């Protein structure tokens, strides 16, 4: 049932992004979706940890919040690049985390990396190593709003 759900979601997503409905492209799209589902099933058999991500309202609210923060970070980064008064520092620091599951860690680390000016260098058991271009970026992560929102999703 889970594989049928993934197959359907990926197929619809491919159709929406493609916008082409010729027989050759539909067959190639179906082949690519089937290949992705096959890889996903194979990985689940090997690591014995199937991830059942069901996109609920919490995930969509988080993604909207993340999108807004990416925009704000882009503006801040552009200002730091163009304004010589604003500091651009190269900082590498440890960020302690409370997220526990592999899916939460992955979402948190990728969200940090997606936000301009910050980059997740390493993901360890109870902390991440973060590179940032300003102390404010590190301080904002330490405030924990992003982590709280990820934990609230309930993955």
C-alpha positions in Angstrom: 0.0 0.0 0.0 2.8 2.4 0.9 4.5 1.7 -2.5 1.3 2.4 -4.3 1.0 5.7 -2.5 4.6 6.7 -3.4 4.0 5.6 -7.0 0.9 7.7 -7.3 2.4 10.8 -5.7 5.6 10.6 -7.8 3.6 10.0 -10.9 1.3 13.0 -10.3 4.2 15.2 -9.4 6.1 14.1 -12.6 3.0 14.9 -14.7 2.6 18.3 -13.1 6.2 19.3 -13.6 6.5 17.8 -17.1 3.5 19.2 -18.8 4.1 16.9 -21.8 1.7 14.1 -22.6 3.1 12.4 -25.6 3.2 8.6 -25.4 7.1 8.4 -25.4 7.4 10.9 -22.5 4.6 9.3 -20.6 6.4 5.9 -20.9 9.7 7.4 -19.9 8.1 9.2 -16.9 6.5 5.9 -15.8 9.8 4.1 -16.1 11.6 6.8 -14.0 8.9 6.6 -11.3 9.0 2.8 -11.2 12.8 3.0 -11.0 12.6 5.3 -8.0 10.1 3.1 -6.2 12.2 0.0 -6.9 15.3 1.8 -5.4 13.2 2.9 -2.4 12.0 -0.7 -1.8 15.5 -2.1 -2.1 16.9 0.4 0.4 14.1 -0.4 2.9 15.0 -4.1 2.6 18.7 -3.5 3.2 18.5 -1.1 6.2 15.3 -2.5 7.7 14.1 1.0 8.4 11.3 1.9 6.1 10.4 5.6 6.4 6.7 6.2 6.2 6.5 9.9 5.5 2.9 11.0 5.2 2.7 14.7 4.4 0.3 16.2 6.9 -0.6 19.8 7.6 2.3 20.2 10.0 4.8 19.4 7.3 3.2 21.8 4.9 3.2 24.6 7.5 6.8 23.9 8.2 7.7 24.1 4.5 5.9 27.4 4.2 7.8 28.7 7.3 11.1 27.4 5.9 10.4 29.0 2.5 9.9 32.4 4.3 13.1 32.0 6.2 15.0 31.1 3.0 13.8 34.4 1.5 14.8 36.4 4.7 18.2 34.7 4.7 18.8 35.5 1.0 18.1 39.2 1.7 20.4 39.1 4.7 23.2 37.4 2.8 22.9 39.8 -0.1 23.1 42.8 2.3 26.2 41.3 3.9 27.9 40.8 0.5 27.1 44.3 -0.8 27.5 46.3 2.5 31.1 46.5 3.7 29.9 47.6 7.2 28.2 44.2 7.8 30.6 41.5 8.8 31.1 38.3 6.9 32.8 35.8 9.2 33.6 32.2 8.6 32.4 30.4 11.7 32.4 26.7 12.4 30.6 25.7 15.6 28.8 22.8 17.3 25.0 22.9 17.5 23.5 20.6 20.1 20.2 19.0 19.0 17.3 17.2 20.5 16.0 15.6 17.4 16.2 11.8 17.6 15.0 10.0 14.5 17.0 9.7 11.3 14.2 11.5 9.4 14.1 14.5 11.8 17.9 14.8 11.7 17.9 14.7 7.9 15.1 17.3 7.6 16.9 19.5 10.2 20.3 19.3 8.6 18.9 19.9 5.1 16.8 22.8 6.3 20.0 24.4 7.8 21.8 23.9 4.5 18.9 25.3 2.4 19.0 28.5 4.4 21.6 30.8 2.8 24.6 31.6 4.9 24.5 28.3 6.9 25.7 24.9 6.1 25.5 21.6 7.9 29.0 20.0 7.7 28.5 16.9 9.8 25.6 15.2 11.5 26.5 13.3 14.7 24.4 11.5 17.3 23.5 14.5 19.5 24.9 17.5 17.6 25.6 19.0 14.2 28.7 20.8 13.0 27.6 24.0 11.3 29.4 26.5 9.1 27.9 30.0 9.1 28.8 33.4 7.6 27.7 35.3 10.6 27.3 34.8 14.3 23.6 35.9 14.0 23.1 32.8 11.8 24.4 30.5 14.6 22.5 32.4 17.3 19.3 32.0 15.3 19.8 28.2 15.1 20.7 28.1 18.8 17.4 29.9 19.6 15.9 26.6 18.4 12.8 27.7 16.5 13.7 25.5 13.5 14.2 22.5 15.7 11.0 23.1 17.6 9.0 23.3 14.4 10.6 20.0 13.1 9.9 18.2 16.4 6.3 19.5 16.3 5.7 17.8 12.9 5.9 14.5 14.6 7.9 12.5 12.0 
